[in-house]
């Protein structure tokens, strides 16, 4: 019998335990007895089995030369609880040390140490990548000198050597195309050739010469018809990596779909290289006529302009409400993934500079979590545009949702497919200039007050002599834009978008330098204003991203201090004539010898902000500025004087060819002596101021003095020289001779018989190069409308399209007092517009000129050559009266009375059912309150829009004229017609007022005065006689009634008193009525007169020599 005992091996976790023993006993015999030996000792041998063994897992390994290194694993088995080590070293074969790999020597430097518990360690060998193609090479890697510890030794396993094969397939020379496909646009014109350049690349070892043939192959595109065939042997010399292969694509007149051909590399002809992975490339010829619309490869993104340099950070942050937004397209270099999208944009033919932009906004999310729809922003302003990649901060507020729309433009200017960005939400916390109160509220409306400062700049200042400087500091708030004007603003949308509505606001920051030319020299919006001293916000004044008008405005804003700074310089005359100022006081201070004059000018400041969903709102501030200056009534000067040199300045203001073809030269002179230049002088016989033409030019010039400043102290003078003949070329050196005339230093200015001493003419050399130019044919585009006036209401209300009610445009009958003037604007009945458009009158102006001035409407100033003219729209010193009698947008600003007589002007509602017609009516009675001879003008502003649309599309003007004739009515009519033929550019109707009624009214008033002069004394004498008779009769009766009773006497006395008082009362009432009567005195007929009725209680007119001084404007007629 055998006793089997199982020995357990610790193969799962080998441990070197040494020799171990245990005993086996026999016991408990049954049916037998035990005998010796019944104990056996068993020993387990473990001195060698679990010793750590180190070895390679494989006999060979392969490594690519380009990997630069190989990590060969060395394994250890057995007891891993002790530290073991082994040397891993190399031995060369076909691979050589330092040329193919780095050596591991058989030294302790190459020993690999296994720490307790480690099973695998890498034996790393560095491979040398030399770039040369070589066949497969090998070297050996071996293990040696195993080392253990005192407690546990170590041994080597069976695989102690492995072979390392080094391959370099990447160094094999391979030739291929850089890209598998190309595309090119077909030429648009027959004589144009498009050249495509294809890159042929050689990879791997470049130390040898490689040769390959590259040829074209027809596809759907045919050689000779769509491209020029080409075959060329390409030779790669040592070190050459790429060669360009060009193919010419020619014009094909046939409209075809995209066609393609191939360019191939011939493998059979290839020498010194192997074929690459791209041996054929496809060239697609894109026909421009059938190309689809361009589309951006990815949607654009919207970030704050603050983060335009780092869009990645800008996309993670919420845009600030106080700085503009920028739309970054995938073709923009600032786009986050531009490295990827750039090639896609180039492939699609998208040019970043040819892009259309649009913006859409939506209101913040309401309390019920409902979203408002996006609305396109369309309101451009004089400062900003909504069609650029940058959206100004005035178009959004905190918590607004904003997104941009980008459309690439094809090279034929056709827009592509619009792509919208993801919306961004404007921050309510990260503002730049926050409101001091309620900054956390979305719908907060408020603005801080501004500060205005007034200074006088003396005549010694070089830039602004003798001007009043107005400095305005306005606190800035995010999303707000300040508007400054001396007149109230009405209808902000029109004022910001239409230049015509801004012409009234001459003294404001709404008028640009170009718009205020020839009107006023300075303004609140100066383009040469310096940059703020502390601006450092990104792209704030970058002209490539922002408009010039925007930059000109924001030059006045300092975002560091959140403050707007505006300055303007005005002359006192401009403050009164153009800025709406009024003289409010003129007084002399007692015992001071100084007289003060005060002018008050209103100032309006509006804080503009956007409203929902689109539109403008404003917060208005109003104040008044007072300007006062004083002057001394008594001046004193000494008689000391010194003579100066005779000198002066001459400038050429204008050189032009008149309508008759003659050369006209406008000159401006300024003397540098006390006196002036004169055309001629009686002390210099035969000598005149003249213009001498260049030598050999067969013309002479007529020199006239047009205007001279009313002073002897270096006056400015304007001269005009006109040639007597027409020439094709006026180029040459002209000589201007002017006669200087000097006066004494004590001489005051005199306009007639100037007491001056003439000197020899002063010469000025003026080189001029000027030729006759071809006059272009004028082109006038006009919406064909008519402006009609009548006093017949029935004709006024008739439909001009269904009846013959169109009035004669030369309507020339008089309007009598009590009549109503009916005016209407309508389409020409010959045009069949009918229901397509709607015409609506917005404003009606009434004005008259002074001193025969005829207002004209010439906004560009190129019709009459007098500069921009706006008729009745713009305030002008040449207009004596100017009224806005009807304004549909703001009825509060209408002028309803003139000399206390109402106009009764109203828009009519009876023409609403007639498309293309609108009208108004007014009373002509107020026009009879002015003396005769005035020409009145009606100017109408109306809008034309398509039916059902907002009436803000086409804004036009119409004008009409009517006047008061004097005695020489026929002569006046001839003058008016002659003037209209020269200067009137609009529809003008001459409507004279009935002068016979005015003359009859004057005669009636004079007859009343004459009758009262004779009747009143006679009635007074008659009343006095009656009173004397009554008194005598009463005395006589009292003497006869002396014996009667006292009671009866009292009664009689009471009755007598009543009888006596009655005539006196009648006399007083008559005197009161006479003294309170109105005596009309016409200043044009009774001059230097006054009315008195205080002492004798009888009105009379006495002539008295009085010298009345008038302050302010002259009054043509009055009523006493």
Secondary structure as GFF3:
##gff-version 3
##sequence-region A 1 1120
A	DSSP	beta_strand	20	25	.	.	.	ID=ss1
A	DSSP	beta_strand	39	44	.	.	.	ID=ss2
A	DSSP	beta_strand	52	56	.	.	.	ID=ss3
A	DSSP	beta_strand	60	64	.	.	.	ID=ss4
A	DSSP	three_ten_helix	65	67	.	.	.	ID=ss5
A	DSSP	beta_strand	69	77	.	.	.	ID=ss6
A	DSSP	beta_strand	84	92	.	.	.	ID=ss7
A	DSSP	three_ten_helix	108	110	.	.	.	ID=ss8
A	DSSP	beta_strand	111	114	.	.	.	ID=ss9
A	DSSP	beta_strand	120	126	.	.	.	ID=ss10
A	DSSP	beta_strand	137	147	.	.	.	ID=ss11
A	DSSP	beta_strand	154	156	.	.	.	ID=ss12
A	DSSP	beta_strand	161	167	.	.	.	ID=ss13
A	DSSP	three_ten_helix	169	171	.	.	.	ID=ss14
A	DSSP	beta_strand	174	177	.	.	.	ID=ss15
A	DSSP	beta_strand	181	185	.	.	.	ID=ss16
A	DSSP	beta_strand	194	203	.	.	.	ID=ss17
A	DSSP	beta_strand	210	217	.	.	.	ID=ss18
A	DSSP	beta_strand	231	236	.	.	.	ID=ss19
A	DSSP	beta_strand	242	249	.	.	.	ID=ss20
A	DSSP	beta_strand	259	271	.	.	.	ID=ss21
A	DSSP	beta_strand	274	275	.	.	.	ID=ss22
A	DSSP	beta_strand	280	286	.	.	.	ID=ss23
A	DSSP	beta_strand	301	304	.	.	.	ID=ss24
A	DSSP	three_ten_helix	305	307	.	.	.	ID=ss25
A	DSSP	alpha_helix	311	316	.	.	.	ID=ss26
A	DSSP	beta_strand	325	328	.	.	.	ID=ss27
A	DSSP	alpha_helix	338	348	.	.	.	ID=ss28
A	DSSP	beta_strand	355	362	.	.	.	ID=ss29
A	DSSP	beta_strand	375	376	.	.	.	ID=ss30
A	DSSP	beta_strand	390	391	.	.	.	ID=ss31
A	DSSP	three_ten_helix	393	395	.	.	.	ID=ss32
A	DSSP	beta_strand	401	408	.	.	.	ID=ss33
A	DSSP	beta_strand	419	420	.	.	.	ID=ss34
A	DSSP	beta_strand	424	425	.	.	.	ID=ss35
A	DSSP	beta_strand	451	457	.	.	.	ID=ss36
A	DSSP	beta_strand	467	475	.	.	.	ID=ss37
A	DSSP	beta_strand	481	485	.	.	.	ID=ss38
A	DSSP	alpha_helix	492	497	.	.	.	ID=ss39
A	DSSP	three_ten_helix	499	502	.	.	.	ID=ss40
A	DSSP	alpha_helix	548	554	.	.	.	ID=ss41
A	DSSP	beta_strand	557	558	.	.	.	ID=ss42
A	DSSP	beta_strand	563	570	.	.	.	ID=ss43
A	DSSP	alpha_helix	572	577	.	.	.	ID=ss44
A	DSSP	beta_strand	582	588	.	.	.	ID=ss45
A	DSSP	beta_strand	594	610	.	.	.	ID=ss46
A	DSSP	beta_strand	616	632	.	.	.	ID=ss47
A	DSSP	beta_strand	648	657	.	.	.	ID=ss48
A	DSSP	beta_strand	663	671	.	.	.	ID=ss49
A	DSSP	beta_strand	675	678	.	.	.	ID=ss50
A	DSSP	beta_strand	690	692	.	.	.	ID=ss51
A	DSSP	beta_strand	701	708	.	.	.	ID=ss52
A	DSSP	beta_strand	716	723	.	.	.	ID=ss53
A	DSSP	beta_strand	732	742	.	.	.	ID=ss54
A	DSSP	beta_strand	757	758	.	.	.	ID=ss55
A	DSSP	beta_strand	762	768	.	.	.	ID=ss56
A	DSSP	beta_strand	785	790	.	.	.	ID=ss57
A	DSSP	alpha_helix	793	797	.	.	.	ID=ss58
A	DSSP	beta_strand	820	827	.	.	.	ID=ss59
A	DSSP	three_ten_helix	834	836	.	.	.	ID=ss60
A	DSSP	beta_strand	837	849	.	.	.	ID=ss61
A	DSSP	beta_strand	857	858	.	.	.	ID=ss62
A	DSSP	beta_strand	869	870	.	.	.	ID=ss63
A	DSSP	beta_strand	879	887	.	.	.	ID=ss64
A	DSSP	three_ten_helix	891	893	.	.	.	ID=ss65
A	DSSP	beta_strand	897	898	.	.	.	ID=ss66
A	DSSP	beta_strand	901	902	.	.	.	ID=ss67
A	DSSP	beta_strand	906	907	.	.	.	ID=ss68
A	DSSP	beta_strand	917	923	.	.	.	ID=ss69
A	DSSP	three_ten_helix	925	929	.	.	.	ID=ss70
A	DSSP	beta_strand	935	946	.	.	.	ID=ss71
A	DSSP	beta_strand	954	963	.	.	.	ID=ss72
A	DSSP	alpha_helix	969	983	.	.	.	ID=ss73
A	DSSP	alpha_helix	995	1040	.	.	.	ID=ss74
A	DSSP	alpha_helix	1046	1075	.	.	.	ID=ss75
A	DSSP	beta_strand	1089	1092	.	.	.	ID=ss76
A	DSSP	beta_strand	1100	1103	.	.	.	ID=ss77
###
